[in-house]
Amino acid sequence: MLCFMRLYALSADGVIRKLPLLWLAIFTIASIFLLRGTVGSFSMIKSGLFTMANITSAIIAEIIGFLYLIGGIQKMNKK
């Protein structure tokens, strides 16, 4: 799965050839990561368990999601 995400990021940046459904895939990947971070955060709030591993994974998922989203928007605006 991670290889798939990397390939689409490289394709959007123009390093490799354009892959099918490029922009749909980029924004889907961003949505998945943002959803993962949001659900993780709400899960921690609901359960009251704020372990370092849970906090870190939620924050990293949100950061990756925002980077894919910002990068996708910037690349689409350049085209």
PATOR-820557 format. One record per residue (C-alpha): residue number from 1; x, z, y. Coordinates in nm, 3 decimals. Layout:
BEGIN
<node k="NUM" X="X" Z="Z" Y="Y"/>
...
end
This chain:
BEGIN
<node k="1" X="0.000" Z="0.000" Y="0.000"/>
<node k="2" X="0.278" Z="0.085" Y="0.244"/>
<node k="3" X="0.451" Z="-0.244" Y="0.169"/>
<node k="4" X="0.128" Z="-0.423" Y="0.261"/>
<node k="5" X="0.113" Z="-0.240" Y="0.593"/>
<node k="6" X="0.477" Z="-0.316" Y="0.671"/>
<node k="7" X="0.430" Z="-0.685" Y="0.595"/>
<node k="8" X="0.137" Z="-0.709" Y="0.834"/>
<node k="9" X="0.331" Z="-0.525" Y="1.106"/>
<node k="10" X="0.623" Z="-0.766" Y="1.065"/>
<node k="11" X="0.386" Z="-1.061" Y="1.067"/>
<node k="12" X="0.216" Z="-0.945" Y="1.387"/>
<node k="13" X="0.558" Z="-0.909" Y="1.549"/>
<node k="14" X="0.653" Z="-1.263" Y="1.449"/>
<node k="15" X="0.941" Z="-1.164" Y="1.221"/>
<node k="16" X="0.780" Z="-1.329" Y="0.918"/>
<node k="17" X="0.516" Z="-1.601" Y="0.891"/>
<node k="18" X="0.157" Z="-1.530" Y="0.993"/>
<node k="19" X="-0.043" Z="-1.366" Y="0.716"/>
<node k="20" X="-0.415" Z="-1.431" Y="0.661"/>
<node k="21" X="-0.661" Z="-1.215" Y="0.855"/>
<node k="22" X="-0.371" Z="-1.074" Y="1.057"/>
<node k="23" X="-0.556" Z="-0.906" Y="1.342"/>
<node k="24" X="-0.835" Z="-0.776" Y="1.120"/>
<node k="25" X="-0.571" Z="-0.618" Y="0.895"/>
<node k="26" X="-0.376" Z="-0.465" Y="1.186"/>
<node k="27" X="-0.684" Z="-0.302" Y="1.336"/>
<node k="28" X="-0.810" Z="-0.191" Y="0.994"/>
<node k="29" X="-0.477" Z="-0.022" Y="0.926"/>
<node k="30" X="-0.493" Z="0.148" Y="1.266"/>
<node k="31" X="-0.849" Z="0.265" Y="1.195"/>
<node k="32" X="-0.754" Z="0.405" Y="0.855"/>
<node k="33" X="-0.467" Z="0.610" Y="0.999"/>
<node k="34" X="-0.674" Z="0.733" Y="1.294"/>
<node k="35" X="-0.958" Z="0.828" Y="1.059"/>
<node k="36" X="-0.713" Z="1.008" Y="0.828"/>
<node k="37" X="-0.577" Z="1.213" Y="1.117"/>
<node k="38" X="-0.921" Z="1.293" Y="1.255"/>
<node k="39" X="-1.068" Z="1.392" Y="0.918"/>
<node k="40" X="-0.759" Z="1.603" Y="0.845"/>
<node k="41" X="-0.793" Z="1.783" Y="1.176"/>
<node k="42" X="-1.163" Z="1.856" Y="1.128"/>
<node k="43" X="-1.098" Z="1.968" Y="0.772"/>
<node k="44" X="-0.840" Z="2.219" Y="0.895"/>
<node k="45" X="-1.075" Z="2.346" Y="1.165"/>
<node k="46" X="-1.362" Z="2.382" Y="0.918"/>
<node k="47" X="-1.157" Z="2.560" Y="0.651"/>
<node k="48" X="-0.942" Z="2.761" Y="0.889"/>
<node k="49" X="-0.628" Z="2.668" Y="0.692"/>
<node k="50" X="-0.365" Z="2.548" Y="0.936"/>
<node k="51" X="-0.061" Z="2.500" Y="0.713"/>
<node k="52" X="0.243" Z="2.323" Y="0.849"/>
<node k="53" X="0.205" Z="2.041" Y="0.594"/>
<node k="54" X="-0.157" Z="1.976" Y="0.694"/>
<node k="55" X="-0.084" Z="1.983" Y="1.066"/>
<node k="56" X="0.218" Z="1.757" Y="1.026"/>
<node k="57" X="0.037" Z="1.499" Y="0.812"/>
<node k="58" X="-0.259" Z="1.485" Y="1.052"/>
<node k="59" X="-0.033" Z="1.443" Y="1.355"/>
<node k="60" X="0.182" Z="1.176" Y="1.189"/>
<node k="61" X="-0.127" Z="0.983" Y="1.075"/>
<node k="62" X="-0.265" Z="0.989" Y="1.430"/>
<node k="63" X="0.068" Z="0.873" Y="1.577"/>
<node k="64" X="0.098" Z="0.585" Y="1.329"/>
<node k="65" X="-0.264" Z="0.486" Y="1.396"/>
<node k="66" X="-0.212" Z="0.485" Y="1.772"/>
<node k="67" X="0.109" Z="0.283" Y="1.736"/>
<node k="68" X="-0.067" Z="0.019" Y="1.526"/>
<node k="69" X="-0.358" Z="0.013" Y="1.773"/>
<node k="70" X="-0.141" Z="-0.013" Y="2.084"/>
<node k="71" X="0.088" Z="-0.269" Y="1.923"/>
<node k="72" X="-0.204" Z="-0.478" Y="1.804"/>
<node k="73" X="-0.365" Z="-0.478" Y="2.148"/>
<node k="74" X="-0.039" Z="-0.570" Y="2.319"/>
<node k="75" X="0.035" Z="-0.853" Y="2.075"/>
<node k="76" X="-0.319" Z="-0.991" Y="2.104"/>
<node k="77" X="-0.297" Z="-0.992" Y="2.484"/>
<node k="78" X="0.030" Z="-1.188" Y="2.473"/>
<node k="79" X="-0.124" Z="-1.464" Y="2.260"/>
end
